[in-house]
């Protein structure tokens, strides 16, 4: 596997150093590996969210023609009248 050099800004480098010094991670490589695992999880969650959103849009479009709904102001006015 080809390894590229990773350049961190001062804030990132300080964070990595602090995490290693705390004993939570044993090396910079461990911090980077953990970070990439979190990024992979976040990307998977985002992909799942978008897929589910697309499925819901499709369901909505296939459910029939759109119908007009009350505006937010109309709903709030109706709520206040019932109080």
MOUR-V233468 format. One record per residue. N is the residue number from 0. RES is the residue in three letters. PHI is phi in radians with two decimals (* if undefined). OMEGA is omega in radians with two decimals (NA if undefined). Layout:
n->N res->RES phi->PHI omega->OMEGA
n->N res->RES phi->PHI omega->OMEGA
//
This chain:
n->0 res->UNK phi->* omega->3.12
n->1 res->UNK phi->-1.37 omega->3.11
n->2 res->UNK phi->-1.94 omega->3.04
n->3 res->UNK phi->-1.58 omega->3.09
n->4 res->UNK phi->-1.30 omega->-3.14
n->5 res->UNK phi->-1.79 omega->3.10
n->6 res->UNK phi->-1.88 omega->3.13
n->7 res->UNK phi->-1.92 omega->3.03
n->8 res->UNK phi->-1.33 omega->-3.06
n->9 res->UNK phi->-1.06 omega->-3.13
n->10 res->UNK phi->-1.11 omega->-3.13
n->11 res->UNK phi->-1.13 omega->3.14
n->12 res->UNK phi->-1.09 omega->3.12
n->13 res->UNK phi->-1.12 omega->3.11
n->14 res->UNK phi->-1.11 omega->3.14
n->15 res->UNK phi->-1.05 omega->3.14
n->16 res->UNK phi->-1.06 omega->3.13
n->17 res->UNK phi->-1.09 omega->-3.14
n->18 res->UNK phi->-1.16 omega->3.12
n->19 res->UNK phi->-1.22 omega->3.13
n->20 res->UNK phi->-1.06 omega->-3.12
n->21 res->UNK phi->-1.21 omega->-3.10
n->22 res->UNK phi->1.57 omega->-3.14
n->23 res->UNK phi->-1.16 omega->3.09
n->24 res->UNK phi->-2.21 omega->-3.09
n->25 res->UNK phi->-1.57 omega->-3.11
n->26 res->UNK phi->-2.82 omega->3.05
n->27 res->UNK phi->-1.06 omega->3.13
n->28 res->UNK phi->-1.04 omega->3.11
n->29 res->UNK phi->-1.12 omega->3.12
n->30 res->UNK phi->-1.10 omega->-3.13
n->31 res->UNK phi->-1.13 omega->3.12
n->32 res->UNK phi->-1.07 omega->3.11
n->33 res->UNK phi->-1.09 omega->3.14
n->34 res->UNK phi->-1.09 omega->3.12
n->35 res->UNK phi->-1.19 omega->3.06
n->36 res->UNK phi->-1.08 omega->3.11
n->37 res->UNK phi->-1.12 omega->3.11
n->38 res->UNK phi->-1.10 omega->3.11
n->39 res->UNK phi->-1.08 omega->3.10
n->40 res->UNK phi->-1.11 omega->-3.14
n->41 res->UNK phi->-1.12 omega->3.12
n->42 res->UNK phi->-1.12 omega->3.12
n->43 res->UNK phi->-1.13 omega->3.12
n->44 res->UNK phi->-1.12 omega->3.12
n->45 res->UNK phi->-1.14 omega->3.12
n->46 res->UNK phi->-1.11 omega->3.10
n->47 res->UNK phi->-1.11 omega->3.13
n->48 res->UNK phi->-1.02 omega->-3.13
n->49 res->UNK phi->-1.13 omega->3.11
n->50 res->UNK phi->-1.11 omega->3.12
n->51 res->UNK phi->-1.14 omega->3.11
n->52 res->UNK phi->-1.11 omega->3.10
n->53 res->UNK phi->-1.08 omega->3.10
n->54 res->UNK phi->-1.09 omega->3.14
n->55 res->UNK phi->-1.18 omega->3.08
n->56 res->UNK phi->-1.08 omega->3.12
n->57 res->UNK phi->-1.06 omega->3.11
n->58 res->UNK phi->-1.03 omega->-3.14
n->59 res->UNK phi->-1.11 omega->-3.14
n->60 res->UNK phi->-1.15 omega->-3.12
n->61 res->UNK phi->-1.44 omega->-3.07
n->62 res->UNK phi->-1.37 omega->3.11
n->63 res->UNK phi->2.30 omega->-3.10
n->64 res->UNK phi->-1.18 omega->3.12
n->65 res->UNK phi->-1.22 omega->3.07
n->66 res->UNK phi->-2.15 omega->-3.14
n->67 res->UNK phi->-1.17 omega->3.10
n->68 res->UNK phi->-2.07 omega->3.07
n->69 res->UNK phi->-1.16 omega->3.04
n->70 res->UNK phi->-1.35 omega->3.10
n->71 res->UNK phi->-1.04 omega->3.13
n->72 res->UNK phi->-1.09 omega->3.12
n->73 res->UNK phi->-1.14 omega->3.12
n->74 res->UNK phi->-1.12 omega->3.13
n->75 res->UNK phi->-1.15 omega->3.12
n->76 res->UNK phi->-1.08 omega->3.12
n->77 res->UNK phi->-1.10 omega->3.11
n->78 res->UNK phi->-1.08 omega->-3.13
n->79 res->UNK phi->-1.15 omega->3.13
n->80 res->UNK phi->-1.16 omega->-3.13
n->81 res->UNK phi->-1.33 omega->-3.11
n->82 res->UNK phi->-1.27 omega->NA
//
